[in-house]
Amino acid sequence: MSPATQTRELASREGHGIQVTLLWHPNENALIVSVEDAHAGRGFQLAVAPDRALDAFYHPYAYAA
């Protein structure tokens, strides 16, 4: 199995052209919040601690600052 297939989507939400996804990479035991802004044509990813994952999922721009 390739690393890409090991990635698991834990949560996803979309609104106003912004897609936010919480991903878990079990091989590294890493959590990532991925943000894609369709209007701006760009996005970013944040590595987050397990105890902050849901907060970062709901408030990714606060964690990106």
VOTORPA-546399 format. One line per field, with one value per atom (N, C-alpha, C, O): residue number from 1; residue in three letters; x, y, z. Coordinates in steps of 0.001 Angstrom, whole numbers. Each point is the difference from the previous one (the first is absolute). Layout:
// residues N
k	NUM:...
r	ALA:...
u	X:...
v	Y:...
w	Z:...
// end
This chain:
// residues 65
k	1:1:1:1:2:2:2:2:3:3:3:3:4:4:4:4:5:5:5:5:6:6:6:6:7:7:7:7:8:8:8:8:9:9:9:9:10:10:10:10:11:11:11:11:12:12:12:12:13:13:13:13:14:14:14:14:15:15:15:15:16:16:16:16:17:17:17:17:18:18:18:18:19:19:19:19:20:20:20:20:21:21:21:21:22:22:22:22:23:23:23:23:24:24:24:24:25:25:25:25:26:26:26:26:27:27:27:27:28:28:28:28:29:29:29:29:30:30:30:30:31:31:31:31:32:32:32:32:33:33:33:33:34:34:34:34:35:35:35:35:36:36:36:36:37:37:37:37:38:38:38:38:39:39:39:39:40:40:40:40:41:41:41:41:42:42:42:42:43:43:43:43:44:44:44:44:45:45:45:45:46:46:46:46:47:47:47:47:48:48:48:48:49:49:49:49:50:50:50:50:51:51:51:51:52:52:52:52:53:53:53:53:54:54:54:54:55:55:55:55:56:56:56:56:57:57:57:57:58:58:58:58:59:59:59:59:60:60:60:60:61:61:61:61:62:62:62:62:63:63:63:63:64:64:64:64:65:65:65:65
r	MET:MET:MET:MET:SER:SER:SER:SER:PRO:PRO:PRO:PRO:ALA:ALA:ALA:ALA:THR:THR:THR:THR:GLN:GLN:GLN:GLN:THR:THR:THR:THR:ARG:ARG:ARG:ARG:GLU:GLU:GLU:GLU:LEU:LEU:LEU:LEU:ALA:ALA:ALA:ALA:SER:SER:SER:SER:ARG:ARG:ARG:ARG:GLU:GLU:GLU:GLU:GLY:GLY:GLY:GLY:HIS:HIS:HIS:HIS:GLY:GLY:GLY:GLY:ILE:ILE:ILE:ILE:GLN:GLN:GLN:GLN:VAL:VAL:VAL:VAL:THR:THR:THR:THR:LEU:LEU:LEU:LEU:LEU:LEU:LEU:LEU:TRP:TRP:TRP:TRP:HIS:HIS:HIS:HIS:PRO:PRO:PRO:PRO:ASN:ASN:ASN:ASN:GLU:GLU:GLU:GLU:ASN:ASN:ASN:ASN:ALA:ALA:ALA:ALA:LEU:LEU:LEU:LEU:ILE:ILE:ILE:ILE:VAL:VAL:VAL:VAL:SER:SER:SER:SER:VAL:VAL:VAL:VAL:GLU:GLU:GLU:GLU:ASP:ASP:ASP:ASP:ALA:ALA:ALA:ALA:HIS:HIS:HIS:HIS:ALA:ALA:ALA:ALA:GLY:GLY:GLY:GLY:ARG:ARG:ARG:ARG:GLY:GLY:GLY:GLY:PHE:PHE:PHE:PHE:GLN:GLN:GLN:GLN:LEU:LEU:LEU:LEU:ALA:ALA:ALA:ALA:VAL:VAL:VAL:VAL:ALA:ALA:ALA:ALA:PRO:PRO:PRO:PRO:ASP:ASP:ASP:ASP:ARG:ARG:ARG:ARG:ALA:ALA:ALA:ALA:LEU:LEU:LEU:LEU:ASP:ASP:ASP:ASP:ALA:ALA:ALA:ALA:PHE:PHE:PHE:PHE:TYR:TYR:TYR:TYR:HIS:HIS:HIS:HIS:PRO:PRO:PRO:PRO:TYR:TYR:TYR:TYR:ALA:ALA:ALA:ALA:TYR:TYR:TYR:TYR:ALA:ALA:ALA:ALA:ALA:ALA:ALA:ALA
u	840:-840:887:968:-1299:800:-357:-1077:1973:-290:-1275:-713:413:-1202:-1259:-964:966:-1186:-76:-1052:2137:-5:-628:-444:398:-576:-1495:-695:211:-1422:-633:532:-1669:-761:-857:-835:1043:-755:-1219:-1012:1116:-1117:194:1122:-2235:51:-1200:-1089:1316:-1101:281:1153:-2210:144:-1045:-1145:1550:-913:635:1175:-1940:460:1280:860:-736:1161:1240:1068:-1194:1151:-239:-1006:1937:-44:1037:1176:-1607:900:-81:-1088:2244:55:992:1097:-1489:890:479:-801:2107:603:912:670:-656:902:910:-464:1754:1019:499:896:-1461:318:1457:514:170:1407:864:951:-1283:738:-748:519:-1739:-900:-114:120:-356:-62:-1398:-660:224:-1276:266:847:-1585:157:-1371:-967:880:-1186:349:958:-1751:206:-1117:-1175:1542:-966:202:1115:-2194:34:-1047:-1179:1613:-892:-195:898:-2072:-279:-30:394:-848:-73:1393:256:626:1357:920:1048:-1442:828:1256:1018:-1095:1154:-476:-1187:2141:-324:1245:1076:-1232:1131:-307:-1145:2190:-127:709:1023:-1593:564:163:-934:2091:181:-527:330:-1146:-594:186:68:13:94:-1356:-1037:1032:-1263:-1010:-1200:1664:-927:-531:-875:1379:-457:-638:-381:258:-445:-1385:-175:-798:-1351:-71:-695:1382:20:622:-516:1610:653:-887:-4:-747:-927:-1071:-335:-203:-1054:522:-747:2012:583:1390:976:-876:1339:740:1228:-1946:690:641:1020:-1579:609:1315:951:-901:1229:1037:1195:-1641:937:679:1055:-1651:555:1264:585
v	-1182:1182:1248:80:872:1218:936:-127:1072:947:801:323:4:779:-761:603:-1920:-775:-211:-382:621:-107:1216:-84:1207:1216:-194:-508:924:-150:1361:825:-606:1222:-197:-904:1744:-105:911:-320:1459:951:915:242:259:909:931:-387:1622:957:986:225:355:952:1089:-261:1483:1129:1204:291:404:1228:-216:879:-2049:-289:-433:-143:-68:-430:-1425:-291:-579:-1406:-219:315:-851:-291:-1499:-558:-81:-1436:-315:556:-1452:-491:-1379:-915:775:-1239:-611:706:-2020:-739:-859:-747:852:-815:-1013:314:-1527:-959:-447:-310:266:-412:944:-428:1717:1006:394:753:-1262:404:1525:622:-35:1455:429:-669:1792:600:1277:810:-641:1149:612:-719:2029:715:612:763:-1113:499:972:-304:1489:1031:336:302:-354:376:1080:-196:1334:1125:72:431:-854:-31:1400:183:796:1374:594:657:-875:548:-888:448:-1710:-920:-440:-310:285:-442:-651:3:-554:-657:-171:483:-1173:-258:-1222:-443:-89:-1125:328:684:-1191:215:-1330:-802:560:-1145:434:1085:-1928:365:-1111:-1179:1577:-958:-684:619:-1870:-723:704:-42:679:661:1325:605:-145:1251:-233:959:-2214:-319:544:632:-855:489:1518:604:21:1451:570:962:-1548:450:-264:786:-1890:-316:1079:417:36:1012:1425:896:-668:1356:-27:426:-917:-167:1327:34:1044:1264:549:685:-963:417:-745:566:-1823:-785:343:-199:709:365:1336:288:527:1330:-57:1039
w	0:0:0:756:-1591:-71:1157:582:-240:1080:-245:950:-2212:-295:401:473:-657:369:1505:514:194:1450:661:1145:-1839:554:191:-880:2050:298:247:743:-1375:226:1243:51:941:1241:25:623:-1305:-42:-1200:-444:-69:-1135:64:424:-855:-76:-1124:-368:-170:-1090:136:370:-673:7:-654:228:-1033:-656:-802:-51:-575:-828:752:-596:1903:804:484:646:-967:404:1097:-184:1321:1119:275:145:-76:222:1106:39:860:1049:-428:-188:37:-492:1047:754:-721:889:-850:-861:1101:-665:1025:783:-772:1058:31:1075:-2219:1:816:652:-689:776:1270:823:-669:1076:42:1056:-2240:-151:-420:-795:1341:-373:-780:378:-1474:-885:-246:-252:323:-445:-1349:-126:-879:-1351:-342:204:-731:-370:-1467:-425:-351:-1411:-234:292:-818:-291:-1510:-722:239:-1434:-600:-1151:1902:-517:-192:-1009:1947:-79:-831:-466:280:-769:737:-619:1932:782:1296:325:393:1254:840:-352:1461:876:852:94:522:911:1303:20:1068:1322:710:33:527:891:1360:481:137:1283:1024:-346:1606:1101:179:-238:649:165:904:-269:1320:915:-542:620:-1756:-619:-1365:-672:252:-1360:-321:-1042:1889:-302:51:-818:1740:58:-1273:-568:126:-1238:-1215:-947:968:-1088:-122:-1109:2234:-26:-116:-393:728:-41:-659:617:-1846:-606:-219:83:-356:-252:1272:-80:1226:1256:230:539:-943:163:-1058:214:-1343:-1075:276:-566:1429:269:811:306
// end
